[in-house]
Amino acid sequence: MYTERTLIRCIFKYKGKKYNIEDIMPHCLEKESVLFLYEYGNCSDDIYRASLIRIRYGDDEIPKLPEGSNEIELVDIDINCN
């Protein structure tokens, strides 16, 4: 069974350190929709970004940041729907 999905590859920056992150949306989204989510929507908040960093780099890599702290910068994003 084939399911369409959106693969998002991001580079986040926190306190001078860059983090390469992959995220998957369970359905195919247009590039503009994903950009909105990661720049202004739910995926733009540091709580979400920090959780992605912890999944890849471990729980001790980044502190739990408060909602709306805006400390994690989105440096680059690559979006592929397949």
Beta strands, then each sheet from edge to edge (+ up, - down):
strand 1: 6-14
strand 2: 17-25
strand 3: 73-81
sheet 1: 2+ 1- 3+
end
